[in-house]
Amino acid sequence: MKGKLIIFSAPSGAGKTTIVKKLLASGLPLKFSVSACSRAKREGEIDTKDYYFLGIDEFKQRINQGDFLEWEEVYPGNYYGTLKSEVNRIWDEGNHVIFDVDVVGGLNIKKAYPEQALAIFVNPPSLETLKERLINRKTESEENIQKRLSKAELELSFAPKFDLVITNDNLQTATDEARDLILDFLQE
């Protein structure tokens, strides 16, 4: 039998990536699905570890070839997606897959694998807290922070479509809650 899929989605700054990293370090039988993207590498990022950096032309070619489980143009000219080969690689190693993806991608994965996937939405305590987190990262311009906040309002409307919603007002509590939910799902 193939493995299971654990999907984490949230607005940027809600804490999903931090929760996923903590879960990966906790000893659960999960392997991280490295997404593909068309954007340039940021300082310190490593190809095939942080993302599969494909460039726009190659990304579009691979869309046309049907290589993606899901993909989306998240921001104009910036494509992100999950390669089918990445999921199969992790399953072939005998592991379950954990995703850190945008809300549309998360719902598309759940649609493709309705019984094998657990889709978890990470809610920020408030939009104000989300804004503070984005500012405190010190990685985004004011313009990008505003773009992310505008997008967050739309993304929050998708929360009811997920299997479970976790509010990240305390990182350890949210991580513990997610771990318990995942353990229950993996034992089904």
Backbone as CSV, one residue per row, in Angstrom:
resi,resn,N_x,N_y,N_z,CA_x,CA_y,CA_z,C_x,C_y,C_z
1,MET,0.829,-1.191,0.000,0.000,0.000,0.000,0.867,1.246,0.000
2,LYS,0.417,2.246,-0.732,1.162,3.499,-0.766,1.027,4.216,0.565
3,GLY,1.922,5.156,0.784,1.895,5.929,2.016,0.760,6.929,2.044
4,LYS,0.757,7.733,3.080,-0.255,8.768,3.249,0.373,10.132,3.015
5,LEU,-0.502,11.122,2.911,-0.095,12.491,2.626,-0.610,13.404,3.728
6,ILE,0.275,14.211,4.292,-0.086,15.186,5.312,0.165,16.564,4.703
7,ILE,-0.905,17.347,4.589,-0.842,18.631,3.908,-0.987,19.763,4.924
8,PHE,-0.050,20.692,4.913,-0.153,21.904,5.719,-0.244,23.099,4.787
9,SER,-1.282,23.894,5.001,-1.472,25.124,4.244,-1.837,26.242,5.209
10,ALA,-1.518,27.475,4.814,-1.805,28.638,5.653,-1.365,29.886,4.917
11,PRO,-1.833,31.023,5.361,-1.269,32.262,4.830,0.198,32.387,5.234
12,SER,0.966,33.094,4.446,2.368,33.342,4.758,2.463,34.022,6.119
13,GLY,3.285,33.459,7.016,3.469,34.038,8.339,2.643,33.389,9.431
14,ALA,1.790,32.426,9.082,0.944,31.776,10.090,1.718,30.763,10.924
15,GLY,2.867,30.301,10.421,3.695,29.370,11.178,3.719,27.957,10.648
16,LYS,3.139,27.729,9.478,3.070,26.353,8.970,4.450,25.755,8.724
17,THR,5.373,26.521,8.196,6.707,25.995,7.901,7.429,25.619,9.192
18,THR,7.298,26.438,10.214,7.929,26.143,11.503,7.319,24.879,12.104
19,ILE,6.004,24.746,12.035,5.338,23.549,12.556,5.806,22.308,11.787
20,VAL,5.857,22.400,10.465,6.304,21.266,9.647,7.731,20.869,10.026
21,LYS,8.618,21.835,10.200,10.007,21.530,10.573,10.067,20.832,11.928
22,LYS,9.269,21.285,12.878,9.247,20.648,14.199,8.706,19.219,14.108
23,LEU,7.691,19.017,13.283,7.137,17.674,13.106,8.157,16.737,12.465
24,LEU,8.895,17.238,11.484,9.916,16.428,10.827,11.014,16.022,11.812
25,ALA,11.312,16.898,12.762,12.360,16.618,13.744,11.861,15.749,14.897
26,SER,10.553,15.483,14.944,9.963,14.780,16.092,10.019,13.254,15.983
27,GLY,10.487,12.744,14.859,10.601,11.294,14.726,9.423,10.615,14.051
28,LEU,8.441,11.375,13.604,7.337,10.781,12.855,7.870,10.237,11.522
29,PRO,7.240,9.182,10.967,7.723,8.600,9.697,7.304,9.450,8.486
30,LEU,7.754,10.703,8.480,7.392,11.660,7.440,8.635,12.159,6.720
31,LYS,8.473,12.388,5.421,9.528,13.027,4.633,8.910,14.229,3.930
32,PHE,9.671,15.298,3.884,9.200,16.552,3.317,9.186,16.507,1.796
33,SER,8.070,16.916,1.224,7.963,17.035,-0.221,8.545,18.379,-0.639
34,VAL,9.630,18.326,-1.372,10.267,19.544,-1.861,9.473,20.030,-3.076
35,SER,8.984,21.252,-2.985,8.209,21.839,-4.079,9.126,22.319,-5.191
36,ALA,8.547,22.471,-6.352,9.243,23.098,-7.480,8.771,24.538,-7.575
37,CYS,9.622,25.410,-8.076,9.215,26.805,-8.280,9.952,27.396,-9.468
38,SER,9.395,28.491,-9.958,9.995,29.155,-11.111,10.822,30.371,-10.715
39,ARG,10.763,30.765,-9.459,11.482,31.966,-9.029,12.971,31.692,-8.847
40,ALA,13.737,32.768,-8.764,15.179,32.653,-8.542,15.449,32.213,-7.105
41,LYS,16.580,31.554,-6.905,16.995,31.150,-5.562,17.261,32.392,-4.715
42,ARG,16.869,32.303,-3.442,17.231,33.334,-2.476,18.556,32.944,-1.843
43,GLU,19.212,33.899,-1.234,20.504,33.633,-0.601,20.373,32.496,0.407
44,GLY,21.263,31.517,0.298,21.293,30.397,1.216,20.441,29.208,0.801
45,GLU,19.577,29.378,-0.193,18.734,28.264,-0.630,19.533,27.302,-1.500
46,ILE,19.167,26.017,-1.406,19.868,24.969,-2.138,18.880,24.244,-3.042
47,ASP,19.257,24.109,-4.317,18.423,23.389,-5.278,18.271,21.940,-4.838
48,THR,17.093,21.410,-4.932,16.648,20.057,-4.561,16.482,19.869,-3.045
49,LYS,16.934,20.827,-2.231,16.729,20.765,-0.780,15.612,21.721,-0.372
50,ASP,15.709,22.969,-0.815,14.692,23.964,-0.485,13.568,23.948,-1.526
51,TYR,13.936,23.889,-2.769,13.010,23.810,-3.901,13.737,23.140,-5.055
52,TYR,12.950,22.680,-6.016,13.495,22.361,-7.329,13.334,23.653,-8.124
53,PHE,14.426,24.352,-8.367,14.381,25.631,-9.074,14.402,25.347,-10.570
54,LEU,13.267,25.569,-11.231,13.128,25.178,-12.632,13.205,26.339,-13.613
55,GLY,12.901,27.536,-13.210,12.787,28.636,-14.160,11.425,28.569,-14.846
56,ILE,10.961,29.680,-15.355,9.603,29.757,-15.919,9.419,28.833,-17.118
57,ASP,10.363,28.838,-18.043,10.195,28.029,-19.258,10.132,26.535,-18.947
58,GLU,11.058,26.056,-18.119,11.048,24.633,-17.776,9.798,24.281,-16.974
59,PHE,9.392,25.174,-16.068,8.193,24.916,-15.262,6.982,24.738,-16.180
60,LYS,6.808,25.655,-17.126,5.665,25.577,-18.051,5.737,24.313,-18.913
61,GLN,6.938,23.936,-19.332,7.114,22.717,-20.134,6.682,21.499,-19.319
62,ARG,7.055,21.462,-18.040,6.710,20.320,-17.197,5.213,20.296,-16.866
63,ILE,4.584,21.469,-16.828,3.119,21.512,-16.691,2.499,20.808,-17.889
64,ASN,2.957,21.192,-19.085,2.420,20.622,-20.326,2.653,19.117,-20.434
65,GLN,3.722,18.627,-19.820,4.030,17.197,-19.847,3.240,16.415,-18.787
66,GLY,2.502,17.124,-17.934,1.723,16.451,-16.890,2.560,15.962,-15.718
67,ASP,3.697,16.614,-15.480,4.616,16.181,-14.426,4.188,16.584,-13.013
68,PHE,3.191,17.476,-12.900,2.820,18.008,-11.594,1.566,17.368,-11.026
69,LEU,1.600,17.083,-9.737,0.417,16.677,-8.993,-0.492,17.897,-8.828
70,GLU,0.117,19.026,-8.558,-0.596,20.294,-8.453,0.405,21.398,-8.756
71,TRP,-0.111,22.518,-9.221,0.729,23.693,-9.462,-0.169,24.924,-9.489
72,GLU,0.461,26.072,-9.274,-0.289,27.320,-9.299,0.673,28.468,-9.566
73,GLU,0.154,29.476,-10.231,0.887,30.731,-10.363,0.509,31.543,-9.126
74,VAL,1.330,31.440,-8.075,1.010,32.011,-6.770,1.047,33.527,-6.810
75,TYR,2.059,34.067,-7.461,2.175,35.496,-7.717,2.507,35.619,-9.198
76,PRO,2.191,36.737,-9.826,2.453,36.859,-11.269,3.894,36.478,-11.638
77,GLY,4.020,35.462,-12.508,5.329,35.001,-12.950,6.023,34.051,-11.988
78,ASN,5.432,33.799,-10.820,6.019,32.881,-9.838,5.144,31.648,-9.710
79,TYR,5.606,30.557,-10.301,4.886,29.287,-10.264,5.465,28.402,-9.170
80,TYR,4.572,27.700,-8.496,4.968,26.721,-7.495,4.152,25.461,-7.737
81,GLY,4.744,24.302,-7.421,3.987,23.074,-7.607,4.686,21.876,-7.008
82,THR,3.962,20.758,-7.031,4.472,19.494,-6.511,4.643,18.514,-7.657
83,LEU,5.852,18.054,-7.846,6.131,17.073,-8.887,5.642,15.691,-8.441
84,LYS,4.974,14.982,-9.325,4.517,13.616,-9.026,5.711,12.732,-8.656
85,SER,6.827,12.957,-9.313,8.021,12.152,-9.049,8.520,12.323,-7.622
86,GLU,8.299,13.488,-7.028,8.721,13.735,-5.646,7.892,12.892,-4.678
87,VAL,6.595,12.832,-4.878,5.721,12.026,-4.029,6.082,10.547,-4.170
88,ASN,6.264,10.091,-5.396,6.616,8.684,-5.628,7.975,8.331,-5.021
89,ARG,8.915,9.267,-5.075,10.239,9.038,-4.482,10.103,8.768,-2.982
90,ILE,9.316,9.585,-2.312,9.148,9.443,-0.859,8.408,8.149,-0.527
91,TRP,7.359,7.849,-1.270,6.630,6.594,-1.051,7.528,5.386,-1.306
92,ASP,8.340,5.450,-2.366,9.241,4.336,-2.682,10.251,4.086,-1.556
93,GLU,10.561,5.129,-0.786,11.466,4.991,0.359,10.742,4.455,1.594
94,GLY,9.415,4.240,1.478,8.637,3.693,2.585,8.165,4.716,3.602
95,ASN,8.082,5.962,3.196,7.673,7.033,4.103,6.344,7.650,3.693
96,HIS,5.775,8.410,4.618,4.613,9.231,4.331,5.124,10.612,3.926
97,VAL,4.315,11.340,3.169,4.725,12.638,2.634,4.093,13.754,3.450
98,ILE,4.886,14.769,3.779,4.357,15.968,4.414,4.615,17.152,3.488
99,PHE,3.571,17.970,3.308,3.627,19.114,2.394,3.489,20.417,3.160
100,ASP,4.156,21.430,2.675,4.017,22.813,3.128,3.679,23.586,1.851
101,VAL,2.367,23.759,1.591,1.937,24.323,0.312,0.871,25.394,0.515
102,ASP,0.657,26.189,-0.542,-0.395,27.205,-0.492,-1.763,26.522,-0.437
103,VAL,-2.789,27.299,-0.112,-4.107,26.709,0.126,-4.696,26.035,-1.109
104,VAL,-4.537,26.616,-2.267,-5.089,26.007,-3.483,-4.362,24.696,-3.781
105,GLY,-3.037,24.707,-3.657,-2.266,23.487,-3.865,-2.652,22.400,-2.873
106,GLY,-2.836,22.788,-1.620,-3.232,21.830,-0.601,-4.566,21.177,-0.907
107,LEU,-5.528,21.980,-1.327,-6.849,21.430,-1.652,-6.791,20.570,-2.913
108,ASN,-5.926,20.917,-3.844,-5.778,20.098,-5.056,-5.158,18.743,-4.746
109,ILE,-4.205,18.705,-3.823,-3.616,17.425,-3.416,-4.684,16.579,-2.725
110,LYS,-5.452,17.195,-1.846,-6.520,16.483,-1.129,-7.546,15.928,-2.123
111,LYS,-7.857,16.701,-3.150,-8.809,16.258,-4.177,-8.264,15.052,-4.941
112,ALA,-6.949,15.047,-5.206,-6.331,13.944,-5.948,-6.242,12.671,-5.106
113,TYR,-6.116,12.821,-3.781,-5.974,11.677,-2.870,-6.920,11.853,-1.675
114,PRO,-8.226,11.798,-1.894,-9.169,12.120,-0.812,-9.070,11.214,0.416
115,GLU,-8.760,9.950,0.221,-8.706,9.023,1.360,-7.313,8.939,1.992
116,GLN,-6.279,9.213,1.201,-4.905,9.069,1.682,-4.344,10.353,2.274
117,ALA,-5.073,11.464,2.142,-4.523,12.757,2.555,-5.271,13.346,3.743
118,LEU,-4.510,13.971,4.628,-5.047,14.751,5.736,-4.628,16.201,5.483
119,ALA,-5.608,17.081,5.288,-5.332,18.482,4.973,-5.562,19.344,6.217
120,ILE,-4.498,19.993,6.679,-4.535,20.815,7.888,-4.272,22.272,7.513
121,PHE,-5.158,23.143,7.962,-5.004,24.589,7.745,-4.506,25.205,9.044
122,VAL,-3.434,25.992,8.955,-2.898,26.680,10.129,-3.390,28.118,10.098
123,ASN,-4.168,28.452,11.111,-4.768,29.773,11.231,-3.883,30.669,12.095
124,PRO,-3.635,31.902,11.699,-2.971,32.824,12.618,-4.007,33.298,13.647
125,PRO,-3.572,33.747,14.819,-4.535,34.225,15.806,-5.354,35.425,15.298
126,SER,-4.718,36.261,14.470,-5.395,37.433,13.910,-4.573,37.969,12.744
127,LEU,-5.193,38.828,11.933,-4.450,39.461,10.837,-3.363,40.389,11.383
128,GLU,-3.617,41.022,12.502,-2.621,41.907,13.113,-1.388,41.103,13.543
129,THR,-1.599,39.954,14.150,-0.480,39.083,14.530,0.275,38.629,13.291
130,LEU,-0.465,38.303,12.239,0.159,37.887,10.985,1.054,39.002,10.446
131,LYS,0.559,40.214,10.458,1.349,41.363,9.978,2.621,41.519,10.811
132,GLU,2.499,41.408,12.136,3.673,41.529,13.009,4.699,40.450,12.679
133,ARG,4.239,39.232,12.459,5.166,38.134,12.135,5.894,38.396,10.824
134,LEU,5.162,38.878,9.824,5.796,39.167,8.529,6.816,40.289,8.656
135,ILE,6.496,41.313,9.424,7.429,42.428,9.636,8.665,41.944,10.384
136,ASN,8.460,41.124,11.411,9.578,40.641,12.235,10.523,39.701,11.503
137,ARG,10.061,39.093,10.420,10.946,38.234,9.608,12.091,39.039,9.005
138,LYS,11.796,40.283,8.664,12.761,41.194,8.028,13.292,40.632,6.711
139,THR,12.417,39.915,5.978,12.821,39.357,4.683,12.003,39.955,3.539
140,GLU,11.000,40.759,3.865,10.083,41.258,2.847,10.040,42.780,2.850
141,SER,9.836,43.342,1.678,9.619,44.783,1.583,8.218,45.108,2.081
142,GLU,7.962,46.370,2.381,6.619,46.789,2.817,5.587,46.432,1.757
143,GLU,5.960,46.601,0.489,5.046,46.275,-0.614,4.694,44.780,-0.608
144,ASN,5.713,43.924,-0.418,5.461,42.480,-0.381,4.646,42.072,0.840
145,ILE,4.881,42.733,1.963,4.085,42.446,3.161,2.621,42.757,2.882
146,GLN,2.350,43.877,2.235,0.965,44.242,1.915,0.343,43.241,0.940
147,LYS,1.124,42.773,-0.034,0.626,41.751,-0.967,0.260,40.472,-0.211
148,ARG,1.145,40.063,0.689,0.907,38.836,1.454,-0.317,38.977,2.369
149,LEU,-0.499,40.155,2.963,-1.661,40.367,3.830,-2.959,40.371,3.027
150,SER,-2.929,40.971,1.842,-4.119,40.958,0.982,-4.465,39.532,0.583
151,LYS,-3.439,38.776,0.235,-3.659,37.383,-0.151,-4.139,36.563,1.044
152,ALA,-3.642,36.888,2.241,-4.013,36.145,3.451,-5.513,36.222,3.705
153,GLU,-6.107,37.361,3.467,-7.547,37.493,3.694,-8.317,36.509,2.822
154,LEU,-7.916,36.364,1.572,-8.550,35.387,0.682,-8.265,33.966,1.163
155,GLU,-6.998,33.690,1.506,-6.614,32.342,1.931,-7.383,31.901,3.176
156,LEU,-7.632,32.805,4.099,-8.359,32.468,5.324,-9.772,31.971,5.019
157,SER,-10.329,32.422,3.903,-11.681,31.981,3.540,-11.716,30.509,3.116
158,PHE,-10.555,29.935,2.820,-10.473,28.526,2.412,-10.416,27.567,3.598
159,ALA,-10.163,28.070,4.794,-9.964,27.208,5.976,-11.062,26.158,6.153
160,PRO,-12.352,26.506,5.984,-13.392,25.491,6.198,-13.344,24.307,5.222
161,LYS,-12.613,24.437,4.130,-12.526,23.354,3.149,-11.492,22.296,3.545
162,PHE,-10.703,22.570,4.582,-9.673,21.643,5.039,-10.262,20.666,6.050
163,ASP,-9.598,19.531,6.222,-10.062,18.524,7.172,-10.034,19.053,8.604
164,LEU,-8.970,19.788,8.923,-8.766,20.296,10.281,-8.178,21.693,10.222
165,VAL,-8.507,22.498,11.238,-7.941,23.842,11.366,-7.280,23.938,12.740
166,ILE,-6.030,24.372,12.747,-5.282,24.582,13.982,-4.950,26.071,14.054
167,THR,-5.253,26.699,15.178,-4.876,28.100,15.364,-3.525,28.145,16.060
168,ASN,-2.580,28.826,15.436,-1.221,28.910,15.960,-1.053,30.186,16.778
169,ASP,-1.623,30.151,18.009,-1.374,31.273,18.917,-0.275,30.923,19.916
170,ASN,0.079,29.633,19.981,1.211,29.162,20.763,1.858,28.048,19.949
171,LEU,3.095,28.261,19.538,3.755,27.341,18.614,3.830,25.912,19.156
172,GLN,4.205,25.738,20.412,4.339,24.390,20.952,2.980,23.696,21.034
173,THR,1.963,24.417,21.447,0.619,23.838,21.532,0.124,23.434,20.147
174,ALA,0.325,24.319,19.172,-0.112,24.025,17.793,0.638,22.815,17.241
175,THR,1.942,22.732,17.510,2.746,21.607,17.035,2.300,20.302,17.698
176,ASP,2.063,20.347,18.990,1.605,19.150,19.708,0.249,18.685,19.181
177,GLU,-0.644,19.633,18.953,-1.968,19.298,18.422,-1.840,18.645,17.048
178,ALA,-1.008,19.232,16.200,-0.801,18.683,14.851,-0.215,17.273,14.931
179,ARG,0.758,17.080,15.809,1.401,15.762,15.948,0.378,14.702,16.354
180,ASP,-0.477,15.023,17.324,-1.499,14.072,17.770,-2.472,13.730,16.644
181,LEU,-2.886,14.738,15.886,-3.816,14.513,14.776,-3.184,13.639,13.693
182,ILE,-1.917,13.889,13.415,-1.203,13.113,12.396,-1.047,11.661,12.846
183,LEU,-0.663,11.459,14.093,-0.497,10.096,14.603,-1.803,9.322,14.487
184,ASP,-2.908,9.941,14.834,-4.218,9.284,14.709,-4.491,8.914,13.250
185,PHE,-4.217,9.848,12.335,-4.482,9.611,10.912,-3.596,8.499,10.352
186,LEU,-2.338,8.465,10.743,-1.425,7.446,10.228,-1.786,6.049,10.727
187,GLN,-2.468,5.961,11.858,-2.849,4.668,12.418,-4.173,4.149,11.884
188,GLU,-4.873,4.969,11.088,-6.168,4.527,10.520,-5.963,3.421,9.511
